[in-house]
Amino acid sequence: MTMSDFHPQVKQLLDGELSLADLPSALRAEGEEALRMLTAVDREPVTFPGLDTRVRAELRRRREAPGFWRRLRLRPWTLVPAFAAGAALALLLSRSVPTPQATTATVRFVLFAPDAQQVALAGTFNQWDTAATPLLRTGTPGVWAATLTLPAGQHQYAFVVDGARWIADPAAPAVDDGFGRQNSVLSL
Amino acid sequence: MSGREVATDGHVVRAILAGDTERYGELVTKYRDRYARYASRMLGSADAAEDAVQDAFVRAYDQLAQCRDPDNFVGWFFLILRNRCFAERRRSKDVAPLEAAGAVAAAEKSDAPVEMAERRRALQHALLELTAEQREVFVLKHVEGLSYGEIAERLKTSVASLKMRMHRAYDRLREQLRGRA
């Protein structure tokens, strides 16, 4: 307790559990100081009348955003070394056919998540739908995988473990998703 | 009473997940202002709060399939917004809390008596010096008017731990306000 700490009974006053009259006279002045502090609380309502439009516009923009597929020459992907990230270890194995004219590539996504009950892949290629692309258990304990055919271009994605935990692939480049989370980037 | 059934949040959420995505606007309209003041006081700026609420709605839309109790969409949405506010505070902690505090007080209370305006500004400034957890419990109790029991339910924590947090907040606020006096 320091000089500036309120007496426990004054804290009860601030909590609304005691009234000023309940305090011993020696604490009245401190009690009045405390209540004066609460009178300065700003309870003015705040409204955001333009928010509907902003949210609608942002969702529309995001729905239309994936249309920037770039036709790039495909590169063969190699096994990226596994990388431990807390309880989850993710690795990405991707193979594609290196024909210059190809516009799609087959990509195998692999996640090592021994404690997971279910794992899914969400990304720009499935409109971030966490139910669209489940990973299946492989023959190796704790290893989950899914194989997708994706158009050439840049894709962003993340693994979703047990429907709630979003995990960026630590073995792939990441970008901020704008909400404090990282998405992985796959360029084909 | 009309015979029309009022759509619950659960109905709306399920309709959106079934493909009627335009109905998300109903949830945005219904809840856009509910936590506007909470976010403003948490972040010390109405502009930052509006961005946070917008981002929370976009994120909630993206993750809607994970809303385990669609009838309590708003409780789930609050937790998303809360995370967003905490992350924003961590990110901007060293930026300009003084300016932010001044902006809120000046913008909203230009017609208030000078002394009260100054005291509000001082308290808002002191609130921004608290940890996000301390500030949150103060805002929910003394700005939003919730009881400890209601806050505990919303934040999935105990009344005892909330009181401990709040009592530390009272002491820190007093220290801050005395330092400015």
Interface residues (C-beta under 8 A of the other chain):
Chain A: T2 S4 D5 F6 P8 K11 L14 D15 E33 A34 M37 L38 T39 A40 V41 D42 R43 E44 P45 V46 T47 F48 L51 D52 R54 V55 R56 E58 L59 R62 W128 D129 T130 A131 G163 A164 G178 F179 G180
Chain B: T21 Y24 G25 V28 T29 R32 D33 A36 R37 A39 S40 R41 A46 A49 E50 V53 Q54 D55 F57 V58 R59 Y61 D62 Q63 A65 Q66 N83 R84 A87 R91 V104 A105 E108 K109 M116 R119 R120 A122 L123 Q124 K141 H142 V143 G145 Y148 K163 M166 H167 Y170 D171 L173 R174 E175 L177 R178
